[in-house]
Amino acid sequence: MSDDPIINKVASSGLITLDLEELYPQGERFIFDLKPLLWQEVAVKEADLRAFVKGHDWTQYAGKLVSVHCSVDAIIPTWAYMLIATQLQPHAAFVTQGDGEALERALFTRFVQQLDVEPWRNARVVVKGCSKLPVPLNAYVELSAKLLPVVKSLMFGEPCSTVPLFKAPKG
């Protein structure tokens, strides 16, 4: 047996792990479904929608991450989504359109757009692949595009088992 110490090559590799799960946008999610506001679950009646908007307690959405959606196939004009958004905006922390999946995609798009990439400048970055939270695929795609101009290399997976994606040219 050798007396040489065991060296953790992963720890000494200089790789920086970026875990999207740790950066997961926090906040209560809420899907505002237009279905209950429809006439016979088919269409919006402007007068009925305006009456709802006037009498609804919009403060209950304070601080929430809200997506406006309709869970049935119905005739809904664009202005109806916009009208609901105008009521949500003063209260909700975030407003978008779509189902729960669309909400997650929109949240991560905003997050990636606002992300300061300087901590990863000239770094060897591994974007962690496994997560317990529903990190949407677009988050990985948009993050890759955002990091590419600043990183030395970009990989996916775990530090002990990575898939190389990009290596900056020397020079």
C-alpha positions in Angstrom: 0.0 0.0 0.0 1.1 3.5 -0.8 1.2 6.3 1.8 0.2 8.8 -0.9 -2.9 10.8 0.1 -6.1 10.3 -1.8 -6.7 13.4 -4.0 -10.2 14.5 -4.9 -9.7 15.3 -8.5 -13.3 16.7 -8.8 -12.7 19.2 -6.0 -9.3 20.3 -7.4 -10.5 20.6 -11.0 -11.6 24.2 -10.7 -15.1 23.3 -12.0 -17.9 25.5 -10.8 -21.3 23.8 -10.5 -24.3 25.9 -11.3 -27.5 24.3 -9.9 -30.7 25.8 -11.4 -32.6 24.2 -8.5 -30.7 26.5 -6.1 -31.7 29.5 -8.2 -35.3 28.4 -8.6 -37.6 31.4 -8.5 -39.4 31.4 -5.2 -43.0 32.4 -4.6 -46.5 30.9 -4.6 -47.7 30.0 -8.0 -51.3 30.6 -9.0 -53.2 29.8 -12.3 -56.0 32.3 -12.9 -58.5 30.2 -14.9 -60.9 32.1 -17.1 -63.2 29.1 -17.4 -65.6 30.1 -14.5 -66.0 33.5 -16.2 -67.2 32.2 -19.5 -70.8 32.2 -20.8 -71.7 28.5 -21.2 -67.9 27.6 -21.1 -67.8 28.9 -24.7 -67.2 32.6 -24.9 -66.5 35.8 -22.9 -69.3 38.3 -22.5 -67.7 41.7 -22.1 -70.3 43.0 -19.7 -70.0 40.0 -17.4 -66.2 40.0 -17.4 -66.2 43.7 -16.6 -68.6 43.2 -13.8 -66.4 40.4 -12.4 -63.3 42.6 -12.7 -65.0 45.4 -10.8 -66.2 43.2 -7.9 -63.3 40.8 -7.5 -60.8 41.1 -4.6 -57.5 41.4 -6.5 -55.5 41.8 -3.3 -55.6 38.0 -2.8 -52.9 37.7 -5.5 -50.4 40.0 -3.6 -46.9 38.7 -4.1 -48.0 35.6 -6.1 -46.6 34.4 -9.4 -49.7 34.3 -11.6 -50.5 33.0 -15.0 -53.8 33.7 -16.8 -55.2 30.6 -18.5 -58.3 29.1 -19.8 -58.7 25.3 -19.1 -61.4 24.8 -21.8 -61.3 25.4 -25.5 -63.3 28.7 -25.8 -63.5 31.9 -27.7 -61.5 34.4 -25.7 -60.3 37.6 -27.2 -56.9 38.9 -26.5 -58.3 42.0 -24.6 -59.8 39.6 -22.0 -56.4 38.3 -21.0 -55.1 41.9 -21.0 -58.0 43.1 -18.8 -57.2 40.5 -16.2 -53.5 41.3 -16.4 -54.2 45.0 -15.7 -56.0 44.0 -12.5 -53.3 41.5 -11.4 -50.3 43.6 -12.1 -50.6 46.0 -9.2 -50.7 43.1 -6.7 -48.9 40.0 -8.2 -45.2 39.7 -8.2 -45.3 38.3 -11.7 -48.0 37.9 -14.4 -47.9 35.9 -17.6 -50.3 33.8 -19.8 -50.6 30.1 -20.0 -50.8 26.9 -17.9 -48.5 25.9 -15.0 -45.8 24.8 -17.4 -45.9 28.1 -19.3 -45.7 29.9 -16.0 -42.5 28.0 -15.1 -41.0 28.7 -18.5 -41.8 32.4 -18.3 -40.4 32.7 -14.7 -37.1 31.1 -15.8 -36.9 33.2 -18.9 -37.1 36.3 -16.8 -34.7 34.9 -14.2 -32.1 34.1 -16.9 -32.5 37.5 -18.6 -31.7 39.2 -15.2 -28.9 36.8 -14.2 -25.5 38.5 -13.6 -23.1 36.2 -15.4 -19.9 37.9 -14.0 -19.4 35.2 -11.3 -18.9 32.7 -14.1 -16.6 34.8 -16.3 -13.6 32.7 -17.6 -14.8 29.8 -15.4 -15.2 26.1 -16.2 -19.0 25.7 -15.5 -21.0 22.6 -15.0 -24.7 23.1 -15.2 -26.1 20.5 -12.8 -28.4 18.0 -14.5 -30.6 16.5 -11.8 -33.2 18.4 -9.9 -36.2 17.7 -7.7 -38.0 20.9 -8.7 -39.7 21.3 -12.1 -36.9 23.2 -13.9 -38.1 23.6 -17.5 -36.0 22.7 -20.5 -36.0 26.3 -21.7 -34.1 27.3 -18.6 -31.2 25.2 -19.6 -31.3 26.4 -23.2 -31.5 30.1 -22.2 -28.9 29.7 -19.5 -26.5 28.1 -22.1 -26.9 31.0 -24.5 -26.4 33.6 -21.7 -23.3 31.9 -20.3 -21.6 31.1 -23.6 -20.0 34.6 -24.2 -18.3 34.6 -20.7 -17.4 31.0 -19.7 -14.1 29.2 -20.5 -16.0 26.0 -20.8 -19.6 24.8 -20.3 -20.6 21.3 -19.3 -23.8 19.5 -18.3 -24.3 16.9 -15.6 -22.4 16.3 -12.4 -18.7 17.3 -11.8 -17.8 13.6 -11.7 -19.6 12.8 -15.0 -20.0 15.7 -17.4 -21.1 16.1 -21.0 -18.8 18.8 -22.6 -20.9 21.4 -24.5 -18.5 24.3 -25.2 -14.9 25.2 -24.9 -13.7 28.7 -25.6 -11.0 29.0 -28.2 -7.6 29.8 -26.8 -6.3 33.2 -27.5 
